Amino acid sequence: MISSTADAPRYGSSPAEGPQPVSLFDALRAGAVTDAATLREVYEMPGEAAQHKQVDRIHEVTKRLIASSSFVLVASTGADGSCDVSPRGGPAGFVSVLDEHTLAIPDATGNKRLDTLQNIVATGQAGLLFLFPGRTNILRVNGRACISTDPQLLAQLTAVGKPPRSAIVVRVEEVYGHCPKSVLRGSLWQPEKWLPKDAVPSTAEVTLSHLSTSMGGLTMEMIQQDERDALRYRYE
């Protein structure tokens, strides 16, 4: 196992402070792949079908597929190059196909950090990964994006309860159906292979761990109550 302390390479130091440990990431990055040609040497070329099944619009069968999805991951980048992936969920079909080149995702009320929305405002790009409960399908959609507050559009996007305050609109440039291997390997829809519930930290445990150093006085009971309230008033 690689260690980030004693076994890791060390970089320059000052006489006063002595040697400083290099981070584990920087130690691994020192020998990392730096160009596409070297990376390709590690892998075989993709098959012909994989190279050609990407399209630039939403076909009729893809429109039906999106209409059956109740969960999508939205990837975005900020102006500084930082990355973010955020989940969006709703009843099947909550993502609307406006035409063969345009999707709209209603922004249901969340934590109001607006990470994804601010990134899209800054860079105008988004990547979507649709999942389908109980199915092995995975659909990737990439393209230009904007945040719309157009009342006429928002009035159509009521699948999550009521018209949202805004919507992510994507101008589709790439559509690609993934093979199902990752879903199968991860046993995503096979409850009999899931870990026991008590083996997985709860959302409240994670929140308490993250906030305990910056917000004193929090308890597990307070966070659990806050979670219950957030779910109860999720459409407000």
Stockholm file with secondary structure:
# STOCKHOLM 1.0

chainA/1-236         MISSTADAPRYGSSPAEGPQPVSLFDALRAGAVTDAATLREVYEMPGEAAQHKQVDRIHEVTKRLIASSSFVLVASTGADGSCDVSPRGGPAGFVSVLDEHTLAIPDATGNKRLDTLQNIVATGQAGLLFLFPGRTNILRVNGRACISTDPQLLAQLTAVGKPPRSAIVVRVEEVYGHCPKSVLRGSLWQPEKWLPKDAVPSTAEVTLSHLSTSMGGLTMEMIQQDERDALRYRYE
#=GR chainA/1-236 SS CCCSSTTSCEEEEETTTEEEECCHHHHHHTTSCCSHHHHHHHSCCCCHHHHHCCBSSCCHHHHHHHTTCCEEEEEEECTTSCEEEEEEECSTTCSEEEETTEEEEECCCCCSCCHHHHHHHHHCEEEEEEECTTSCCEEEEEEEEEEECCHHHHTTCCTTSSCCSCEEEEEEEEEEEECTHHHHHTTTTCGGGSCCGGGSCCHHHHHHHHHTTTSTTCCHHHHHHHHHHHHHTTTC
#=GC SS_cons         CCCSSTTSCEEEEETTTEEEECCHHHHHHTTSCCSHHHHHHHSCCCCHHHHHCCBSSCCHHHHHHHTTCCEEEEEEECTTSCEEEEEEECSTTCSEEEETTEEEEECCCCCSCCHHHHHHHHHCEEEEEEECTTSCCEEEEEEEEEEECCHHHHTTCCTTSSCCSCEEEEEEEEEEEECTHHHHHTTTTCGGGSCCGGGSCCHHHHHHHHHTTTSTTCCHHHHHHHHHHHHHTTTC
//
